[in-house]
């Protein structure tokens, strides 16, 4: 999972074994399907979302963009926007066109993964 970092001699945190076990469990639960990846910004939070005086929305800072899991994109956004469960449900319904509990749970779990990733690694 972190073979590239190990090959480059990156110092791992003291509790890396526990962290990597947790990440491995999250990855197995999320069941990432790379063939379903879509273009994603991968850094959607307030500073990267601008509104023009005319009311148009512009996304900036594409240095982390690439193909990814749309649920991670929405999870990241919901975590960093501090959305509550009802707001996440609306976000999912607006994006996917239906209120699906499994998709909403996946978005919420991806949000936890995004939050965990930002503090530890």
C-alpha positions in Angstrom: 0.0 0.0 0.0 2.8 2.4 0.8 5.6 0.7 -1.1 6.5 3.9 -3.1 7.1 5.8 0.2 9.1 2.9 1.6 11.3 2.7 -1.6 12.0 6.5 -1.2 12.9 6.2 2.4 10.0 8.2 3.8 9.8 8.2 7.6 6.6 6.6 8.7 4.7 7.8 11.8 5.3 5.8 15.0 1.8 4.3 14.9 2.1 3.5 11.2 1.2 -0.2 11.7 -2.1 0.7 13.3 -2.8 3.4 10.7 -2.0 1.0 7.8 -4.3 -1.7 9.3 -7.1 0.8 9.6 -6.6 2.1 6.0 -6.5 -1.5 4.7 -9.9 -2.2 6.4 -11.4 1.0 5.0 -10.1 0.1 1.5 -11.6 -3.4 1.6 -15.0 -1.9 2.8 -15.0 0.8 0.1 -14.3 -1.8 -2.6 -12.6 0.7 -5.0 -13.5 0.0 -8.6 -11.0 1.8 -10.7 -13.0 1.1 -13.9 -15.8 3.3 -12.5 -13.4 6.3 -11.8 -14.4 9.6 -13.3 -12.6 13.0 -13.6 -12.4 14.6 -10.2 -11.0 17.8 -8.7 -9.9 16.0 -5.5 -9.6 19.2 -3.5 -13.0 20.7 -3.3 -13.2 23.0 -0.3 -14.0 26.7 0.2 -10.8 28.2 -1.0 -11.0 26.4 -4.3 -14.6 27.2 -5.1 -15.2 30.8 -6.3 -18.3 32.7 -7.2 -18.2 35.4 -9.8 -20.1 38.7 -9.3 -22.6 37.3 -11.9 -23.2 34.2 -9.7 -21.3 31.7 -11.8 -19.2 29.1 -9.9 -15.6 28.6 -10.8 -13.3 25.8 -9.5 -9.6 26.6 -9.2 -6.4 24.8 -8.1 -6.4 21.6 -10.2 -3.0 20.3 -9.0 -4.6 17.2 -7.3 -7.2 16.5 -10.1 -7.4 13.2 -11.9 -9.6 10.2 -12.3 -11.1 9.1 -9.0 -14.1 7.9 -7.1 -17.0 10.4 -7.3 -18.0 9.4 -3.8 -14.6 10.4 -2.5 -15.0 13.7 -4.2 -18.4 14.3 -2.6 -17.2 12.9 0.8 -14.2 15.3 0.8 -16.4 18.2 -0.1 -19.0 17.3 2.6 -16.3 16.8 5.3 -14.5 20.1 4.6 -17.8 21.9 4.2 -19.0 20.5 7.6 -22.2 19.3 6.1 -24.7 17.5 8.4 -26.4 14.2 7.4 -29.4 15.9 5.9 -27.2 18.1 3.7 -25.1 15.1 2.6 -28.4 13.4 1.6 -29.4 16.4 -0.5 -25.9 16.6 -2.0 -26.1 12.9 -3.0 -29.6 13.2 -4.3 -28.6 16.3 -6.4 -25.5 14.6 -7.8 -26.9 11.0 -8.4 -30.5 11.9 -9.0 -31.9 9.7 -6.2 -31.7 9.3 -2.5 -29.9 6.0 -2.2 -28.8 5.0 1.4 -25.9 2.8 0.1 -24.4 5.7 -1.9 -25.0 8.1 0.9 -23.2 5.8 3.4 -20.3 5.4 0.9 -20.0 9.2 0.6 -20.0 9.6 4.4 -17.3 6.9 4.7 -15.2 8.5 2.0 -15.6 11.8 4.0 -14.2 10.1 7.1 -11.3 8.7 5.0 -10.6 12.2 3.6 -10.6 13.7 7.0 -8.4 10.9 8.4 -6.0 11.3 5.5 -5.6 15.0 6.1 -4.5 14.7 9.7 -2.2 11.6 9.7 -0.4 11.1 6.5 
